[in-house]
Amino acid sequence: GIVVPAILLLERRRALGYGASFGVYLSLYGVMRFLTELLRTDTTFRFLGLSRNGWVAIGAVLVGAAVIWWRRGVERPSEQGS
């Protein structure tokens, strides 16, 4: 996949706040999972037209966005010992 190399590139360029890479991964995973769940037809239980897994994917996106927001502007610890 391309997700992990993209996250590593963003971290290297310091485009992400310290610790925000987990939020980016969680959000991207949630989007991909949600799109995959839209293709499934074997789910019997649906709430407002979406399967449970679809709702969990939406939750993952929201939690990931909250982590990114929470970690924005947090500076990286200074590297010591060099």
PDB file of N, CA, C and O in Angstrom:
ATOM      1  N   GLY A   1       0.790  -1.186   0.000  1.00  0.00           N
ATOM      2  CA  GLY A   1       0.000   0.000   0.000  1.00  0.00           C
ATOM      3  C   GLY A   1       0.840   1.260   0.000  1.00  0.00           C
ATOM      4  O   GLY A   1       2.058   1.236   0.177  1.00  0.00           O
ATOM      5  N   ILE A   2       0.168   2.312  -0.197  1.00  0.00           N
ATOM      6  CA  ILE A   2       0.819   3.612  -0.281  1.00  0.00           C
ATOM      7  C   ILE A   2       0.638   4.429   0.998  1.00  0.00           C
ATOM      8  O   ILE A   2       1.266   5.475   1.161  1.00  0.00           O
ATOM      9  N   VAL A   3      -0.208   3.960   1.894  1.00  0.00           N
ATOM     10  CA  VAL A   3      -0.540   4.735   3.086  1.00  0.00           C
ATOM     11  C   VAL A   3       0.675   4.920   3.993  1.00  0.00           C
ATOM     12  O   VAL A   3       0.978   6.043   4.396  1.00  0.00           O
ATOM     13  N   VAL A   4       1.364   3.850   4.313  1.00  0.00           N
ATOM     14  CA  VAL A   4       2.496   3.947   5.239  1.00  0.00           C
ATOM     15  C   VAL A   4       3.627   4.793   4.654  1.00  0.00           C
ATOM     16  O   VAL A   4       4.143   5.660   5.360  1.00  0.00           O
ATOM     17  N   PRO A   5       4.043   4.584   3.384  1.00  0.00           N
ATOM     18  CA  PRO A   5       5.075   5.473   2.838  1.00  0.00           C
ATOM     19  C   PRO A   5       4.650   6.947   2.830  1.00  0.00           C
ATOM     20  O   PRO A   5       5.481   7.828   3.051  1.00  0.00           O
ATOM     21  N   ALA A   6       3.378   7.220   2.579  1.00  0.00           N
ATOM     22  CA  ALA A   6       2.900   8.607   2.591  1.00  0.00           C
ATOM     23  C   ALA A   6       2.997   9.198   3.992  1.00  0.00           C
ATOM     24  O   ALA A   6       3.401  10.349   4.151  1.00  0.00           O
ATOM     25  N   ILE A   7       2.633   8.428   5.001  1.00  0.00           N
ATOM     26  CA  ILE A   7       2.714   8.906   6.384  1.00  0.00           C
ATOM     27  C   ILE A   7       4.178   9.147   6.765  1.00  0.00           C
ATOM     28  O   ILE A   7       4.497  10.152   7.401  1.00  0.00           O
ATOM     29  N   LEU A   8       5.063   8.230   6.380  1.00  0.00           N
ATOM     30  CA  LEU A   8       6.475   8.402   6.698  1.00  0.00           C
ATOM     31  C   LEU A   8       7.056   9.635   6.006  1.00  0.00           C
ATOM     32  O   LEU A   8       7.879  10.341   6.587  1.00  0.00           O
ATOM     33  N   LEU A   9       6.634   9.895   4.777  1.00  0.00           N
ATOM     34  CA  LEU A   9       7.092  11.084   4.065  1.00  0.00           C
ATOM     35  C   LEU A   9       6.613  12.353   4.763  1.00  0.00           C
ATOM     36  O   LEU A   9       7.376  13.306   4.921  1.00  0.00           O
ATOM     37  N   LEU A  10       5.341  12.362   5.183  1.00  0.00           N
ATOM     38  CA  LEU A  10       4.819  13.523   5.909  1.00  0.00           C
ATOM     39  C   LEU A  10       5.564  13.740   7.224  1.00  0.00           C
ATOM     40  O   LEU A  10       5.836  14.877   7.607  1.00  0.00           O
ATOM     41  N   GLU A  11       5.892  12.648   7.914  1.00  0.00           N
ATOM     42  CA  GLU A  11       6.646  12.773   9.161  1.00  0.00           C
ATOM     43  C   GLU A  11       8.043  13.314   8.909  1.00  0.00           C
ATOM     44  O   GLU A  11       8.536  14.159   9.657  1.00  0.00           O
ATOM     45  N   ARG A  12       8.673  12.828   7.862  1.00  0.00           N
ATOM     46  CA  ARG A  12      10.035  13.270   7.561  1.00  0.00           C
ATOM     47  C   ARG A  12      10.068  14.760   7.224  1.00  0.00           C
ATOM     48  O   ARG A  12      11.003  15.470   7.595  1.00  0.00           O
ATOM     49  N   ARG A  13       9.040  15.222   6.521  1.00  0.00           N
ATOM     50  CA  ARG A  13       8.958  16.643   6.174  1.00  0.00           C
ATOM     51  C   ARG A  13       8.403  17.482   7.312  1.00  0.00           C
ATOM     52  O   ARG A  13       8.262  18.699   7.187  1.00  0.00           O
ATOM     53  N   ARG A  14       8.092  16.831   8.413  1.00  0.00           N
ATOM     54  CA  ARG A  14       7.544  17.484   9.612  1.00  0.00           C
ATOM     55  C   ARG A  14       6.247  18.232   9.319  1.00  0.00           C
ATOM     56  O   ARG A  14       5.978  19.290   9.886  1.00  0.00           O
ATOM     57  N   ALA A  15       5.451  17.657   8.421  1.00  0.00           N
ATOM     58  CA  ALA A  15       4.149  18.241   8.094  1.00  0.00           C
ATOM     59  C   ALA A  15       3.090  17.827   9.108  1.00  0.00           C
ATOM     60  O   ALA A  15       2.006  18.409   9.149  1.00  0.00           O
ATOM     61  N   LEU A  16       3.396  16.838   9.917  1.00  0.00           N
ATOM     62  CA  LEU A  16       2.465  16.361  10.937  1.00  0.00           C
ATOM     63  C   LEU A  16       2.961  16.785  12.307  1.00  0.00           C
ATOM     64  O   LEU A  16       4.167  16.848  12.546  1.00  0.00           O
ATOM     65  N   GLY A  17       2.042  17.073  13.197  1.00  0.00           N
ATOM     66  CA  GLY A  17       2.414  17.316  14.583  1.00  0.00           C
ATOM     67  C   GLY A  17       2.951  16.033  15.188  1.00  0.00           C
ATOM     68  O   GLY A  17       2.669  14.940  14.698  1.00  0.00           O
ATOM     69  N   TYR A  18       3.721  16.167  16.247  1.00  0.00           N
ATOM     70  CA  TYR A  18       4.298  14.994  16.888  1.00  0.00           C
ATOM     71  C   TYR A  18       3.188  14.063  17.376  1.00  0.00           C
ATOM     72  O   TYR A  18       2.323  14.479  18.148  1.00  0.00           O
ATOM     73  N   GLY A  19       3.209  12.814  16.931  1.00  0.00           N
ATOM     74  CA  GLY A  19       2.219  11.833  17.343  1.00  0.00           C
ATOM     75  C   GLY A  19       0.964  11.801  16.487  1.00  0.00           C
ATOM     76  O   GLY A  19       0.059  11.014  16.766  1.00  0.00           O
ATOM     77  N   ALA A  20       0.880  12.633  15.450  1.00  0.00           N
ATOM     78  CA  ALA A  20      -0.327  12.689  14.625  1.00  0.00           C
ATOM     79  C   ALA A  20      -0.370  11.600  13.566  1.00  0.00           C
ATOM     80  O   ALA A  20      -1.409  11.401  12.937  1.00  0.00           O
ATOM     81  N   SER A  21       0.724  10.895  13.354  1.00  0.00           N
ATOM     82  CA  SER A  21       0.738   9.870  12.305  1.00  0.00           C
ATOM     83  C   SER A  21      -0.270   8.759  12.593  1.00  0.00           C
ATOM     84  O   SER A  21      -0.836   8.191  11.659  1.00  0.00           O
ATOM     85  N   PHE A  22      -0.503   8.439  13.860  1.00  0.00           N
ATOM     86  CA  PHE A  22      -1.508   7.434  14.191  1.00  0.00           C
ATOM     87  C   PHE A  22      -2.895   7.908  13.772  1.00  0.00           C
ATOM     88  O   PHE A  22      -3.693   7.121  13.261  1.00  0.00           O
ATOM     89  N   GLY A  23      -3.182   9.170  13.982  1.00  0.00           N
ATOM     90  CA  GLY A  23      -4.464   9.734  13.569  1.00  0.00           C
ATOM     91  C   GLY A  23      -4.650   9.696  12.068  1.00  0.00           C
ATOM     92  O   GLY A  23      -5.744   9.413  11.578  1.00  0.00           O
ATOM     93  N   VAL A  24      -3.576   9.983  11.328  1.00  0.00           N
ATOM     94  CA  VAL A  24      -3.646   9.930   9.860  1.00  0.00           C
ATOM     95  C   VAL A  24      -3.917   8.497   9.418  1.00  0.00           C
ATOM     96  O   VAL A  24      -4.770   8.256   8.564  1.00  0.00           O
ATOM     97  N   TYR A  25      -3.189   7.550  10.001  1.00  0.00           N
ATOM     98  CA  TYR A  25      -3.398   6.146   9.642  1.00  0.00           C
ATOM     99  C   TYR A  25      -4.827   5.712   9.958  1.00  0.00           C
ATOM    100  O   TYR A  25      -5.475   5.067   9.134  1.00  0.00           O
ATOM    101  N   LEU A  26      -5.311   6.054  11.119  1.00  0.00           N
ATOM    102  CA  LEU A  26      -6.658   5.659  11.526  1.00  0.00           C
ATOM    103  C   LEU A  26      -7.710   6.262  10.590  1.00  0.00           C
ATOM    104  O   LEU A  26      -8.668   5.585  10.215  1.00  0.00           O
ATOM    105  N   SER A  27      -7.536   7.509  10.220  1.00  0.00           N
ATOM    106  CA  SER A  27      -8.487   8.155   9.307  1.00  0.00           C
ATOM    107  C   SER A  27      -8.466   7.507   7.937  1.00  0.00           C
ATOM    108  O   SER A  27      -9.520   7.223   7.369  1.00  0.00           O
ATOM    109  N   LEU A  28      -7.273   7.268   7.399  1.00  0.00           N
ATOM    110  CA  LEU A  28      -7.182   6.644   6.078  1.00  0.00           C
ATOM    111  C   LEU A  28      -7.720   5.217   6.094  1.00  0.00           C
ATOM    112  O   LEU A  28      -8.382   4.789   5.148  1.00  0.00           O
ATOM    113  N   TYR A  29      -7.437   4.482   7.165  1.00  0.00           N
ATOM    114  CA  TYR A  29      -7.986   3.137   7.295  1.00  0.00           C
ATOM    115  C   TYR A  29      -9.510   3.184   7.322  1.00  0.00           C
ATOM    116  O   TYR A  29     -10.171   2.384   6.659  1.00  0.00           O
ATOM    117  N   GLY A  30     -10.061   4.111   8.079  1.00  0.00           N
ATOM    118  CA  GLY A  30     -11.515   4.231   8.170  1.00  0.00           C
ATOM    119  C   GLY A  30     -12.156   4.550   6.828  1.00  0.00           C
ATOM    120  O   GLY A  30     -13.205   3.999   6.494  1.00  0.00           O
ATOM    121  N   VAL A  31     -11.535   5.431   6.061  1.00  0.00           N
ATOM    122  CA  VAL A  31     -12.071   5.775   4.736  1.00  0.00           C
ATOM    123  C   VAL A  31     -12.052   4.552   3.833  1.00  0.00           C
ATOM    124  O   VAL A  31     -13.044   4.246   3.172  1.00  0.00           O
ATOM    125  N   MET A  32     -10.924   3.853   3.806  1.00  0.00           N
ATOM    126  CA  MET A  32     -10.825   2.672   2.940  1.00  0.00           C
ATOM    127  C   MET A  32     -11.802   1.582   3.389  1.00  0.00           C
ATOM    128  O   MET A  32     -12.419   0.922   2.551  1.00  0.00           O
ATOM    129  N   ARG A  33     -11.945   1.391   4.680  1.00  0.00           N
ATOM    130  CA  ARG A  33     -12.868   0.380   5.191  1.00  0.00           C
ATOM    131  C   ARG A  33     -14.309   0.745   4.865  1.00  0.00           C
ATOM    132  O   ARG A  33     -15.105  -0.119   4.496  1.00  0.00           O
ATOM    133  N   PHE A  34     -14.647   2.034   5.003  1.00  0.00           N
ATOM    134  CA  PHE A  34     -15.995   2.487   4.699  1.00  0.00           C
ATOM    135  C   PHE A  34     -16.324   2.235   3.226  1.00  0.00           C
ATOM    136  O   PHE A  34     -17.405   1.737   2.911  1.00  0.00           O
ATOM    137  N   LEU A  35     -15.407   2.571   2.334  1.00  0.00           N
ATOM    138  CA  LEU A  35     -15.642   2.357   0.909  1.00  0.00           C
ATOM    139  C   LEU A  35     -15.790   0.870   0.595  1.00  0.00           C
ATOM    140  O   LEU A  35     -16.608   0.486  -0.242  1.00  0.00           O
ATOM    141  N   THR A  36     -15.007   0.043   1.261  1.00  0.00           N
ATOM    142  CA  THR A  36     -15.112  -1.404   1.073  1.00  0.00           C
ATOM    143  C   THR A  36     -16.461  -1.917   1.564  1.00  0.00           C
ATOM    144  O   THR A  36     -17.075  -2.767   0.919  1.00  0.00           O
ATOM    145  N   GLU A  37     -16.919  -1.409   2.693  1.00  0.00           N
ATOM    146  CA  GLU A  37     -18.194  -1.855   3.254  1.00  0.00           C
ATOM    147  C   GLU A  37     -19.377  -1.460   2.363  1.00  0.00           C
ATOM    148  O   GLU A  37     -20.399  -2.146   2.361  1.00  0.00           O
ATOM    149  N   LEU A  38     -19.254  -0.384   1.621  1.00  0.00           N
ATOM    150  CA  LEU A  38     -20.327   0.006   0.709  1.00  0.00           C
ATOM    151  C   LEU A  38     -20.520  -1.015  -0.412  1.00  0.00           C
ATOM    152  O   LEU A  38     -21.612  -1.130  -0.969  1.00  0.00           O
ATOM    153  N   LEU A  39     -19.469  -1.750  -0.738  1.00  0.00           N
ATOM    154  CA  LEU A  39     -19.545  -2.757  -1.794  1.00  0.00           C
ATOM    155  C   LEU A  39     -20.163  -4.068  -1.328  1.00  0.00           C
ATOM    156  O   LEU A  39     -20.633  -4.857  -2.149  1.00  0.00           O
ATOM    157  N   ARG A  40     -20.168  -4.307  -0.035  1.00  0.00           N
ATOM    158  CA  ARG A  40     -20.670  -5.577   0.488  1.00  0.00           C
ATOM    159  C   ARG A  40     -22.193  -5.627   0.432  1.00  0.00           C
ATOM    160  O   ARG A  40     -22.882  -4.639   0.687  1.00  0.00           O
ATOM    161  N   THR A  41     -22.693  -6.810   0.090  1.00  0.00           N
ATOM    162  CA  THR A  41     -24.141  -7.000   0.033  1.00  0.00           C
ATOM    163  C   THR A  41     -24.617  -8.093   0.988  1.00  0.00           C
ATOM    164  O   THR A  41     -25.817  -8.351   1.072  1.00  0.00           O
ATOM    165  N   ASP A  42     -23.707  -8.732   1.702  1.00  0.00           N
ATOM    166  CA  ASP A  42     -24.078  -9.866   2.543  1.00  0.00           C
ATOM    167  C   ASP A  42     -24.419  -9.482   3.985  1.00  0.00           C
ATOM    168  O   ASP A  42     -24.660 -10.364   4.810  1.00  0.00           O
ATOM    169  N   THR A  43     -24.444  -8.209   4.297  1.00  0.00           N
ATOM    170  CA  THR A  43     -24.737  -7.772   5.654  1.00  0.00           C
ATOM    171  C   THR A  43     -26.248  -7.760   5.882  1.00  0.00           C
ATOM    172  O   THR A  43     -26.993  -7.145   5.119  1.00  0.00           O
ATOM    173  N   THR A  44     -26.695  -8.444   6.940  1.00  0.00           N
ATOM    174  CA  THR A  44     -28.134  -8.494   7.206  1.00  0.00           C
ATOM    175  C   THR A  44     -28.597  -7.319   8.060  1.00  0.00           C
ATOM    176  O   THR A  44     -29.668  -6.762   7.821  1.00  0.00           O
ATOM    177  N   PHE A  45     -27.795  -6.939   9.058  1.00  0.00           N
ATOM    178  CA  PHE A  45     -28.196  -5.842   9.930  1.00  0.00           C
ATOM    179  C   PHE A  45     -27.708  -4.518   9.366  1.00  0.00           C
ATOM    180  O   PHE A  45     -26.519  -4.350   9.097  1.00  0.00           O
ATOM    181  N   ARG A  46     -28.617  -3.593   9.190  1.00  0.00           N
ATOM    182  CA  ARG A  46     -28.254  -2.254   8.722  1.00  0.00           C
ATOM    183  C   ARG A  46     -28.998  -1.237   9.568  1.00  0.00           C
ATOM    184  O   ARG A  46     -30.153  -1.443   9.942  1.00  0.00           O
ATOM    185  N   PHE A  47     -28.318  -0.133   9.866  1.00  0.00           N
ATOM    186  CA  PHE A  47     -28.908   0.972  10.600  1.00  0.00           C
ATOM    187  C   PHE A  47     -28.713   2.225   9.767  1.00  0.00           C
ATOM    188  O   PHE A  47     -27.585   2.611   9.460  1.00  0.00           O
ATOM    189  N   LEU A  48     -29.815   2.854   9.404  1.00  0.00           N
ATOM    190  CA  LEU A  48     -29.792   4.018   8.514  1.00  0.00           C
ATOM    191  C   LEU A  48     -29.057   3.729   7.206  1.00  0.00           C
ATOM    192  O   LEU A  48     -28.382   4.595   6.650  1.00  0.00           O
ATOM    193  N   GLY A  49     -29.202   2.505   6.733  1.00  0.00           N
ATOM    194  CA  GLY A  49     -28.626   2.119   5.452  1.00  0.00           C
ATOM    195  C   GLY A  49     -27.184   1.664   5.485  1.00  0.00           C
ATOM    196  O   GLY A  49     -26.645   1.269   4.451  1.00  0.00           O
ATOM    197  N   LEU A  50     -26.535   1.708   6.657  1.00  0.00           N
ATOM    198  CA  LEU A  50     -25.136   1.300   6.754  1.00  0.00           C
ATOM    199  C   LEU A  50     -24.992   0.113   7.688  1.00  0.00           C
ATOM    200  O   LEU A  50     -25.731  -0.028   8.663  1.00  0.00           O
ATOM    201  N   SER A  51     -24.016  -0.746   7.368  1.00  0.00           N
ATOM    202  CA  SER A  51     -23.738  -1.894   8.231  1.00  0.00           C
ATOM    203  C   SER A  51     -23.016  -1.434   9.490  1.00  0.00           C
ATOM    204  O   SER A  51     -22.551  -0.297   9.573  1.00  0.00           O
ATOM    205  N   ARG A  52     -22.927  -2.324  10.462  1.00  0.00           N
ATOM    206  CA  ARG A  52     -22.177  -2.013  11.686  1.00  0.00           C
ATOM    207  C   ARG A  52     -20.737  -1.646  11.362  1.00  0.00           C
ATOM    208  O   ARG A  52     -20.176  -0.706  11.925  1.00  0.00           O
ATOM    209  N   ASN A  53     -20.152  -2.405  10.444  1.00  0.00           N
ATOM    210  CA  ASN A  53     -18.759  -2.129  10.078  1.00  0.00           C
ATOM    211  C   ASN A  53     -18.613  -0.750   9.440  1.00  0.00           C
ATOM    212  O   ASN A  53     -17.590  -0.089   9.620  1.00  0.00           O
ATOM    213  N   GLY A  54     -19.622  -0.316   8.699  1.00  0.00           N
ATOM    214  CA  GLY A  54     -19.601   1.026   8.131  1.00  0.00           C
ATOM    215  C   GLY A  54     -19.605   2.083   9.216  1.00  0.00           C
ATOM    216  O   GLY A  54     -18.889   3.080   9.126  1.00  0.00           O
ATOM    217  N   TRP A  55     -20.419   1.862  10.249  1.00  0.00           N
ATOM    218  CA  TRP A  55     -20.468   2.813  11.364  1.00  0.00           C
ATOM    219  C   TRP A  55     -19.147   2.826  12.132  1.00  0.00           C
ATOM    220  O   TRP A  55     -18.691   3.883  12.567  1.00  0.00           O
ATOM    221  N   VAL A  56     -18.534   1.651  12.299  1.00  0.00           N
ATOM    222  CA  VAL A  56     -17.232   1.587  12.972  1.00  0.00           C
ATOM    223  C   VAL A  56     -16.181   2.329  12.150  1.00  0.00           C
ATOM    224  O   VAL A  56     -15.329   3.017  12.712  1.00  0.00           O
ATOM    225  N   ALA A  57     -16.235   2.198  10.832  1.00  0.00           N
ATOM    226  CA  ALA A  57     -15.288   2.906   9.964  1.00  0.00           C
ATOM    227  C   ALA A  57     -15.468   4.419  10.094  1.00  0.00           C
ATOM    228  O   ALA A  57     -14.485   5.159  10.128  1.00  0.00           O
ATOM    229  N   ILE A  58     -16.706   4.877  10.167  1.00  0.00           N
ATOM    230  CA  ILE A  58     -16.956   6.311  10.374  1.00  0.00           C
ATOM    231  C   ILE A  58     -16.378   6.746  11.719  1.00  0.00           C
ATOM    232  O   ILE A  58     -15.782   7.818  11.830  1.00  0.00           O
ATOM    233  N   GLY A  59     -16.557   5.912  12.730  1.00  0.00           N
ATOM    234  CA  GLY A  59     -15.984   6.206  14.047  1.00  0.00           C
ATOM    235  C   GLY A  59     -14.466   6.288  13.997  1.00  0.00           C
ATOM    236  O   GLY A  59     -13.870   7.150  14.643  1.00  0.00           O
ATOM    237  N   ALA A  60     -13.828   5.389  13.226  1.00  0.00           N
ATOM    238  CA  ALA A  60     -12.367   5.418  13.097  1.00  0.00           C
ATOM    239  C   ALA A  60     -11.904   6.719  12.455  1.00  0.00           C
ATOM    240  O   ALA A  60     -10.902   7.298  12.876  1.00  0.00           O
ATOM    241  N   VAL A  61     -12.625   7.178  11.444  1.00  0.00           N
ATOM    242  CA  VAL A  61     -12.274   8.448  10.796  1.00  0.00           C
ATOM    243  C   VAL A  61     -12.396   9.596  11.791  1.00  0.00           C
ATOM    244  O   VAL A  61     -11.521  10.459  11.859  1.00  0.00           O
ATOM    245  N   LEU A  62     -13.484   9.606  12.563  1.00  0.00           N
ATOM    246  CA  LEU A  62     -13.684  10.688  13.526  1.00  0.00           C
ATOM    247  C   LEU A  62     -12.631  10.673  14.637  1.00  0.00           C
ATOM    248  O   LEU A  62     -12.124  11.725  15.027  1.00  0.00           O
ATOM    249  N   VAL A  63     -12.304   9.488  15.142  1.00  0.00           N
ATOM    250  CA  VAL A  63     -11.275   9.388  16.182  1.00  0.00           C
ATOM    251  C   VAL A  63      -9.918   9.799  15.615  1.00  0.00           C
ATOM    252  O   VAL A  63      -9.154  10.504  16.273  1.00  0.00           O
ATOM    253  N   GLY A  64      -9.622   9.354  14.388  1.00  0.00           N
ATOM    254  CA  GLY A  64      -8.365   9.748  13.749  1.00  0.00           C
ATOM    255  C   GLY A  64      -8.275  11.253  13.572  1.00  0.00           C
ATOM    256  O   GLY A  64      -7.225  11.846  13.819  1.00  0.00           O
ATOM    257  N   ALA A  65      -9.371  11.881  13.144  1.00  0.00           N
ATOM    258  CA  ALA A  65      -9.387  13.341  12.983  1.00  0.00           C
ATOM    259  C   ALA A  65      -9.197  14.032  14.331  1.00  0.00           C
ATOM    260  O   ALA A  65      -8.521  15.058  14.411  1.00  0.00           O
ATOM    261  N   ALA A  66      -9.787  13.478  15.387  1.00  0.00           N
ATOM    262  CA  ALA A  66      -9.629  14.055  16.721  1.00  0.00           C
ATOM    263  C   ALA A  66      -8.179  13.953  17.185  1.00  0.00           C
ATOM    264  O   ALA A  66      -7.657  14.886  17.795  1.00  0.00           O
ATOM    265  N   VAL A  67      -7.522  12.824  16.900  1.00  0.00           N
ATOM    266  CA  VAL A  67      -6.106  12.662  17.274  1.00  0.00           C
ATOM    267  C   VAL A  67      -5.251  13.675  16.527  1.00  0.00           C
ATOM    268  O   VAL A  67      -4.372  14.301  17.119  1.00  0.00           O
ATOM    269  N   ILE A  68      -5.499  13.842  15.230  1.00  0.00           N
ATOM    270  CA  ILE A  68      -4.742  14.819  14.444  1.00  0.00           C
ATOM    271  C   ILE A  68      -4.955  16.220  15.010  1.00  0.00           C
ATOM    272  O   ILE A  68      -3.996  16.973  15.174  1.00  0.00           O
ATOM    273  N   TRP A  69      -6.186  16.569  15.304  1.00  0.00           N
ATOM    274  CA  TRP A  69      -6.492  17.888  15.851  1.00  0.00           C
ATOM    275  C   TRP A  69      -5.817  18.089  17.207  1.00  0.00           C
ATOM    276  O   TRP A  69      -5.251  19.148  17.480  1.00  0.00           O
ATOM    277  N   TRP A  70      -5.886  17.064  18.046  1.00  0.00           N
ATOM    278  CA  TRP A  70      -5.322  17.134  19.383  1.00  0.00           C
ATOM    279  C   TRP A  70      -3.801  17.286  19.344  1.00  0.00           C
ATOM    280  O   TRP A  70      -3.219  17.998  20.162  1.00  0.00           O
ATOM    281  N   ARG A  71      -3.163  16.605  18.379  1.00  0.00           N
ATOM    282  CA  ARG A  71      -1.702  16.608  18.307  1.00  0.00           C
ATOM    283  C   ARG A  71      -1.152  17.721  17.413  1.00  0.00           C
ATOM    284  O   ARG A  71       0.064  17.830  17.254  1.00  0.00           O
ATOM    285  N   ARG A  72      -2.014  18.543  16.834  1.00  0.00           N
ATOM    286  CA  ARG A  72      -1.524  19.599  15.944  1.00  0.00           C
ATOM    287  C   ARG A  72      -0.711  20.603  16.757  1.00  0.00           C
ATOM    288  O   ARG A  72      -1.072  20.961  17.878  1.00  0.00           O
ATOM    289  N   GLY A  73       0.351  21.029  16.186  1.00  0.00           N
ATOM    290  CA  GLY A  73       1.169  22.036  16.845  1.00  0.00           C
ATOM    291  C   GLY A  73       2.016  21.532  18.000  1.00  0.00           C
ATOM    292  O   GLY A  73       2.735  22.311  18.625  1.00  0.00           O
ATOM    293  N   VAL A  74       1.942  20.235  18.293  1.00  0.00           N
ATOM    294  CA  VAL A  74       2.780  19.690  19.368  1.00  0.00           C
ATOM    295  C   VAL A  74       4.180  19.512  18.809  1.00  0.00           C
ATOM    296  O   VAL A  74       4.374  18.833  17.800  1.00  0.00           O
ATOM    297  N   GLU A  75       5.133  20.112  19.454  1.00  0.00           N
ATOM    298  CA  GLU A  75       6.503  20.046  18.958  1.00  0.00           C
ATOM    299  C   GLU A  75       7.151  18.729  19.315  1.00  0.00           C
ATOM    300  O   GLU A  75       6.830  18.105  20.326  1.00  0.00           O
ATOM    301  N   ARG A  76       8.063  18.327  18.468  1.00  0.00           N
ATOM    302  CA  ARG A  76       8.803  17.106  18.704  1.00  0.00           C
ATOM    303  C   ARG A  76       9.780  17.325  19.866  1.00  0.00           C
ATOM    304  O   ARG A  76      10.303  18.426  20.034  1.00  0.00           O
ATOM    305  N   PRO A  77      10.027  16.281  20.668  1.00  0.00           N
ATOM    306  CA  PRO A  77      11.013  16.439  21.727  1.00  0.00           C
ATOM    307  C   PRO A  77      12.397  16.683  21.114  1.00  0.00           C
ATOM    308  O   PRO A  77      12.715  16.138  20.057  1.00  0.00           O
ATOM    309  N   SER A  78      13.198  17.485  21.767  1.00  0.00           N
ATOM    310  CA  SER A  78      14.521  17.761  21.234  1.00  0.00           C
ATOM    311  C   SER A  78      15.369  16.505  21.317  1.00  0.00           C
ATOM    312  O   SER A  78      15.287  15.729  22.269  1.00  0.00           O
ATOM    313  N   GLU A  79      16.184  16.334  20.288  1.00  0.00           N
ATOM    314  CA  GLU A  79      17.069  15.167  20.274  1.00  0.00           C
ATOM    315  C   GLU A  79      18.268  15.466  21.135  1.00  0.00           C
ATOM    316  O   GLU A  79      18.976  16.449  20.912  1.00  0.00           O
ATOM    317  N   GLN A  80      18.498  14.622  22.120  1.00  0.00           N
ATOM    318  CA  GLN A  80      19.597  14.826  23.054  1.00  0.00           C
ATOM    319  C   GLN A  80      20.633  13.748  22.872  1.00  0.00           C
ATOM    320  O   GLN A  80      20.339  12.677  22.340  1.00  0.00           O
ATOM    321  N   GLY A  81      21.823  14.017  23.303  1.00  0.00           N
ATOM    322  CA  GLY A  81      22.867  13.007  23.300  1.00  0.00           C
ATOM    323  C   GLY A  81      23.788  13.085  22.107  1.00  0.00           C
ATOM    324  O   GLY A  81      24.729  12.294  22.042  1.00  0.00           O
ATOM    325  N   SER A  82      23.589  13.978  21.159  1.00  0.00           N
ATOM    326  CA  SER A  82      24.467  14.045  19.992  1.00  0.00           C
ATOM    327  C   SER A  82      25.534  15.065  20.193  1.00  0.00           C
ATOM    328  O   SER A  82      26.371  15.264  19.313  1.00  0.00           O
TER     329      SER A  82
END
